[in-house]
Amino acid sequence: MVPAGYQQWNKLNPAKGVYDWTELEKLLNALAEHNMTYALRVLPYTPSFIKSDFPPQEDYDWTPPFVYEMGAKKIQIDLRGTDFHAYAPVWDDPIYLQAAKDFAKALAEKYDGDPRIEYIDVRTFGEWGEWHTSHMLGSVMPADSVLKDMLDYYASVFKKTQLVLPSNGFGDVYTHALDLGITKRDDGFIGIPGRPDTLLRAYNANLPTIAENIAGYRTMLTYDDLIPGGSQKWTAERWVDAITTAHLTYYVLDQDNDCGYYFYKDNKALADSVSKVIGYNFTVTQAELLTVATPTAENSTDTATGNIATNTLNITVTNTGVAPCFFDVYLVAEFVDSTGVSLAQIDETVRIPKASFKDGASQEFSFSGDVPVGEVNFATQPGVSVALSLYESEEAYKNGKNPTVRFDNDGLQENNKLLLKSR
């Protein structure tokens, strides 16, 4: 599970050249304590808090005030469906664009490659940073050339962390994002017909796909399926079909404060089942340990001196999820005692490159190691098991950390190691 949330640009960047990461750091550290990462969205604007005519701008305009003090323009807008008026940035104003790039650079210097960050949305433009102005009459999105330029800049400063194009980046902008290795999210999931199909371009470009419901779960249950002009009703069948069609890696369930509670309450068995196939899901489908003992050449009958033995572990792993794993995974085989403590590694660590283990595919792995004369062959010892582990880095294994990637098999231990064979 990857928590997703937003931060306010004006809170993180209260003055020109000044950045306050304090609250974000508290959040990231708290999640890290529970082995969780964070999907980050920094919003410049949200019409959700325009509750009256000309409310205080800090309620809804989260572009830092210093940007306007430097001369960036803003315009009056009308909130669609209400009589409320407010102000919004001019999205292609040069001063605004430069301030947004300065913030992107500072964000990258602080967090690019930070393992606590799962991915970062490029939320520079529009309401909620979604690259549209659907609810703000009078506000206009920039030309595609401006949008592409911002993507170019983000890609130039973020070299490690996955970047994401928001929901309403389409057409040539979407193509440009994929060329830069920036993936796509969709916020009209289930509610808008055909939207899961739009994520296939990212999947086919070997990038993770991300989706968020068009509205809260209970709200979607009230939809009447009148298309166009309405939205599709949430059904279990549509949910499963959308996830499968989009080869979904991340599913964001956050529309209402209690959305997750009621969703899980109503669909526990289905949610538990589908949670195992969103993204990758590694399952060991076959395992065999072969031990071949060869008497020593000096004295073929003197077993007291020990035999030279070769242990070979052959396994087959299937990705039963709907998407590849989009980070490198390191596979380790080892002998462990009855308490799960490692006794010896079997052969070398195997690196599985990101996006190489496709959904539905099976891969065979073989680990082989010789036991010299005079050394204990753990494969023949009582109470010894074979364990498989998946790590996000080889250093994590070498440093004695527990694996954070799990197999979907019975026999998984609390430390995420999978016991395969017991003697």
C-alpha positions in Angstrom: 0.0 0.0 0.0 1.3 3.5 -1.0 -0.4 6.4 0.8 -1.0 9.3 -1.6 -1.6 12.9 -0.6 -1.1 16.5 -1.4 1.1 19.3 0.0 0.6 23.0 -0.5 3.2 24.8 -2.6 2.9 28.0 -0.4 3.6 26.0 2.8 6.7 24.2 1.4 8.0 27.4 -0.3 6.9 30.4 1.9 9.4 32.9 0.5 11.7 33.2 -2.5 14.6 30.7 -2.0 13.1 29.6 1.3 11.9 26.0 1.7 10.3 24.4 4.7 10.2 20.6 4.6 9.5 20.1 8.3 5.9 18.8 8.1 6.6 16.7 5.0 9.6 15.2 6.7 7.5 14.2 9.7 5.0 12.5 7.4 7.7 10.7 5.4 9.5 9.5 8.6 6.3 8.3 10.1 5.4 6.3 7.0 8.9 4.9 6.8 8.6 3.5 10.3 5.9 1.3 8.9 7.7 0.4 5.7 5.5 2.6 3.7 6.3 5.1 1.0 4.5 8.3 -0.1 3.1 9.4 -3.4 3.6 13.2 -3.5 1.5 15.9 -5.1 2.3 19.6 -4.5 -0.8 21.7 -5.4 -0.7 25.3 -6.6 -4.5 25.8 -6.4 -7.7 24.1 -5.3 -11.2 25.4 -6.0 -12.6 23.0 -3.3 -12.2 25.7 -0.7 -14.0 28.5 -2.6 -17.0 28.6 -0.3 -18.1 32.2 -0.7 -17.7 35.2 -2.9 -14.0 36.3 -2.9 -12.9 34.2 0.1 -9.4 34.8 1.5 -7.0 33.8 -1.3 -4.8 31.6 1.0 -7.8 29.3 1.4 -7.7 28.2 -2.2 -4.7 29.8 -4.1 -1.7 27.9 -2.8 0.7 29.6 -5.1 3.2 31.4 -2.8 2.4 35.1 -2.3 6.0 36.1 -3.2 5.3 34.9 -6.8 2.7 37.6 -7.2 4.8 40.1 -5.3 7.5 39.5 -8.0 5.0 40.5 -10.6 3.2 37.3 -11.7 -0.3 38.1 -13.0 -3.6 36.7 -11.7 -7.1 36.9 -13.1 -10.6 36.9 -11.7 -12.5 33.7 -12.3 -16.1 32.5 -11.8 -16.5 29.1 -10.0 -18.7 27.0 -12.3 -22.1 26.2 -11.0 -22.0 28.9 -8.3 -22.2 32.7 -8.0 -18.7 32.8 -6.4 -15.8 34.8 -7.8 -12.2 34.3 -7.0 -8.7 34.7 -8.5 -6.4 32.3 -10.2 -2.8 32.5 -11.5 -2.2 33.2 -15.2 -0.7 29.8 -15.8 1.7 30.8 -18.6 3.0 34.0 -16.9 6.8 33.9 -17.2 7.3 34.8 -13.5 5.0 32.1 -12.4 6.7 29.5 -14.6 10.1 30.4 -13.4 9.0 30.2 -9.7 7.5 26.8 -10.5 10.8 25.6 -12.0 12.8 27.0 -9.0 10.6 25.0 -6.7 11.0 21.9 -8.9 14.8 22.2 -8.6 14.7 22.6 -4.9 12.3 19.6 -4.6 14.6 17.5 -6.7 17.7 18.5 -4.7 15.9 17.4 -1.5 14.0 14.3 -2.6 15.2 12.9 -6.0 15.9 9.3 -5.3 14.6 9.4 -1.7 13.4 5.9 -1.0 10.5 7.3 1.0 9.0 8.9 -2.1 7.2 6.4 -4.4 6.5 8.9 -7.2 5.9 12.6 -7.7 3.1 14.2 -9.8 4.0 17.3 -11.9 1.2 19.4 -10.6 2.2 22.9 -11.9 -1.0 23.9 -13.8 -4.7 24.2 -13.2 -7.1 23.3 -10.4 -5.7 20.7 -8.1 -2.7 20.8 -10.4 -4.5 18.4 -12.7 -3.7 20.4 -15.9 -7.3 21.5 -16.5 -9.5 24.5 -15.5 -12.9 22.8 -15.8 -14.4 24.6 -12.8 -12.8 28.0 -13.2 -14.5 30.1 -15.9 -12.0 32.6 -17.3 -8.9 30.6 -16.5 -7.1 29.1 -19.5 -4.5 26.4 -19.7 -1.2 27.2 -21.4 -0.2 26.1 -24.9 1.2 22.6 -25.3 4.7 24.1 -25.9 4.6 25.5 -22.3 3.4 22.2 -20.9 6.1 20.3 -22.7 8.7 22.7 -21.5 7.7 22.2 -17.9 7.9 18.4 -18.4 11.4 18.9 -19.9 12.5 20.8 -16.9 11.2 18.3 -14.3 12.9 15.5 -16.3 16.2 17.4 -16.2 16.2 17.8 -12.4 14.7 14.5 -11.4 17.0 11.7 -12.5 15.8 8.9 -10.2 12.3 9.4 -8.8 9.4 8.4 -11.0 7.5 11.4 -12.4 3.8 11.4 -13.3 1.7 13.4 -15.8 -1.6 14.4 -14.2 -4.9 13.2 -15.5 -5.7 15.8 -18.1 -2.4 15.7 -19.9 -3.4 14.2 -23.3 -2.4 14.1 -26.9 1.1 15.3 -27.9 1.8 16.3 -24.3 1.2 12.7 -23.2 3.5 11.4 -26.0 6.2 13.9 -24.9 5.9 12.7 -21.3 6.3 9.1 -22.2 9.4 10.0 -24.3 10.9 11.5 -21.2 10.0 8.5 -19.0 7.2 10.3 -17.3 4.2 8.1 -16.7 0.5 8.8 -16.7 -2.3 8.9 -14.1 -6.0 9.0 -14.7 -8.5 10.5 -12.3 -11.7 9.5 -14.2 -11.4 5.9 -13.3 -14.5 3.8 -13.6 -16.7 6.8 -14.0 -15.7 7.8 -17.6 -15.9 5.1 -20.3 -12.7 4.3 -22.1 -10.4 6.0 -19.6 -8.6 2.8 -18.5 -7.6 2.3 -22.1 -5.8 5.6 -22.2 -3.3 4.2 -19.7 -2.2 1.4 -22.0 0.2 3.8 -23.7 2.1 4.1 -20.5 2.0 0.4 -19.9 3.3 -0.3 -23.4 6.1 2.2 -22.8 7.2 0.0 -19.8 6.0 2.6 -17.2 3.7 2.1 -14.2 0.1 3.2 -14.5 -1.8 5.1 -11.9 -5.6 5.7 -11.4 -7.9 7.4 -9.1 -11.7 7.2 -8.9 -13.7 10.0 -10.5 -15.4 10.5 -7.2 -15.9 8.9 -3.8 -17.0 5.3 -3.6 -20.5 6.1 -2.1 -21.0 8.9 -4.6 -20.3 6.6 -7.5 -22.9 4.2 -6.3 -25.5 6.9 -6.9 -24.6 7.5 -10.6 -27.3 6.5 -13.1 -25.0 5.7 -16.1 -26.4 8.5 -18.3 -23.6 9.1 -20.8 -22.8 11.7 -21.9 -23.5 14.2 -19.2 -23.2 11.8 -16.4 -20.8 9.2 -15.0 -20.8 5.4 -14.8 -22.0 3.8 -11.6 -19.4 1.9 -9.6 -19.8 -1.9 -9.9 -17.5 -4.7 -8.9 -17.4 -5.9 -12.5 -16.3 -2.5 -13.8 -13.8 -2.1 -11.0 -12.1 -5.4 -11.8 -12.3 -4.8 -15.6 -10.8 -1.3 -15.3 -7.9 -2.5 -13.2 -7.1 -5.3 -15.6 -7.5 -3.3 -18.7 -5.2 -0.5 -17.4 -2.6 -3.0 -16.2 -2.8 -0.9 -13.0 0.3 -0.5 -10.8 -1.1 2.1 -8.4 -4.7 2.6 -7.4 -5.4 5.8 -5.4 -8.4 5.5 -3.1 -8.7 8.8 -1.4 -11.6 10.8 -2.6 -13.5 11.1 0.8 -12.3 10.8 4.3 -14.3 7.6 4.9 -14.1 6.3 1.3 -11.7 3.5 2.1 -13.7 2.4 5.1 -17.0 2.0 3.3 -15.3 0.6 0.1 -13.6 -2.1 2.1 -16.6 -2.8 4.4 -18.8 -3.5 1.3 -16.2 -5.4 -0.7 -13.7 -7.0 1.7 -13.3 -10.4 -0.1 -13.0 -8.8 -3.5 -10.7 -6.0 -2.3 -8.4 -8.6 -0.6 -8.3 -10.6 -3.9 -7.7 -7.7 -6.2 -5.1 -6.2 -4.0 -2.9 -9.2 -4.8 -3.0 -8.6 -8.5 -2.7 -4.8 -8.7 0.8 -4.2 -9.9 3.2 -7.2 -9.7 2.6 -10.3 -7.6 5.4 -12.9 -7.4 4.3 -16.5 -6.7 6.7 -19.5 -6.5 5.0 -22.2 -8.6 7.7 -24.8 -8.4 10.8 -25.5 -6.2 13.2 -28.4 -6.0 16.4 -28.8 -4.0 18.9 -31.3 -5.3 21.9 -32.4 -3.3 24.6 -34.4 -5.0 27.4 -35.8 -2.7 30.7 -37.0 -4.3 33.2 -39.0 -2.2 36.6 -37.5 -1.9 39.2 -38.5 -4.4 41.7 -39.3 -1.7 39.5 -41.9 0.2 36.2 -42.7 -1.4 35.1 -44.7 1.6 36.2 -42.4 4.4 33.0 -40.4 5.0 34.3 -39.2 8.3 36.4 -36.7 6.5 33.3 -35.4 4.7 32.2 -35.4 1.1 32.3 -32.7 -1.5 28.6 -31.9 -2.2 26.7 -29.7 -4.6 23.4 -28.2 -3.7 21.2 -26.9 -6.5 17.9 -25.1 -5.9 15.7 -24.7 -9.0 12.6 -22.5 -8.7 9.9 -21.2 -11.0 8.4 -17.8 -10.2 5.2 -16.5 -11.9 4.1 -12.8 -11.9 0.4 -13.3 -11.3 -0.2 -9.5 -11.1 -1.4 -7.3 -13.9 1.8 -5.3 -14.3 5.6 -5.7 -14.1 7.6 -4.6 -11.1 9.0 -1.2 -11.9 12.0 -1.3 -9.7 15.0 -3.6 -9.6 14.4 -6.6 -7.4 17.1 -8.8 -5.8 16.4 -12.5 -5.3 18.2 -14.3 -2.5 18.2 -18.0 -1.6 19.6 -19.2 1.8 19.6 -21.9 4.4 17.9 -20.8 7.6 17.6 -22.5 11.0 14.3 -23.4 12.8 14.0 -19.8 14.0 14.6 -18.3 10.6 18.1 -17.1 11.2 20.3 -17.2 8.1 23.0 -19.9 8.1 24.4 -19.5 4.6 23.5 -18.0 1.3 23.1 -20.3 -1.6 25.0 -19.0 -4.6 24.9 -15.3 -5.6 22.1 -12.7 -5.4 20.1 -12.5 -8.6 19.1 -9.1 -9.9 15.8 -8.9 -11.7 15.8 -5.6 -13.7 12.8 -3.3 -13.4 10.0 -3.8 -15.8 11.6 -7.0 -17.1 9.3 -9.5 -15.3 6.1 -9.0 -17.2 2.7 -9.8 -15.9 1.6 -13.3 -16.7 5.1 -14.4 -17.3 7.1 -17.1 -15.5 10.9 -17.2 -15.0 13.1 -20.0 -13.9 16.0 -19.4 -11.4 18.8 -21.8 -10.4 21.0 -21.4 -7.4 24.0 -23.8 -7.0 26.7 -24.0 -4.4 29.5 -26.5 -3.6 30.3 -27.7 -0.1 34.0 -28.2 0.5 35.4 -31.1 2.4 35.2 -30.5 6.1 32.3 -28.1 6.0 28.8 -28.8 7.1 26.2 -29.3 4.3 23.2 -27.5 5.7 21.0 -29.2 3.1 21.3 -32.4 5.1 20.9 -31.0 8.6 17.7 -31.5 10.6 15.6 -28.3 11.3 17.2 -26.4 8.4 14.9 -24.8 5.7 15.5 -23.1 2.4 14.3 -19.5 2.4 13.7 -17.2 -0.6 13.7 -13.4 -0.2 13.1 -10.4 -2.4 14.9 -7.1 -1.7 14.8 -3.7 -3.2 18.6 -3.4 -3.0 21.4 -5.9 -2.6 22.7 -3.6 0.2 19.6 -4.2 2.2 20.3 -7.9 2.3 24.0 -7.4 3.1 23.1 -5.1 5.9 20.8 -7.7 7.5 17.5 -5.9 6.8 14.3 -7.8 6.3 13.0 -8.0 2.7 10.3 -5.5 1.8 9.0 -7.3 -1.3 6.8 -10.3 -0.6 5.9 -13.5 -2.3 2.3 -14.5 -2.5 2.7 -18.0 -1.1 1.8 -19.9 2.0 4.9 -20.1 4.2 5.7 -16.4 4.2 7.2 -15.4 7.6 6.7 -12.2 9.5 10.1 -11.0 8.2 8.8 -11.5 4.6 11.1 -14.5 3.9 9.4 -17.5 2.3 10.2 -20.9 3.7 10.4 -23.4 0.8 11.7 -26.7 2.2 12.0 -28.0 5.7 14.0 -31.0 7.0 
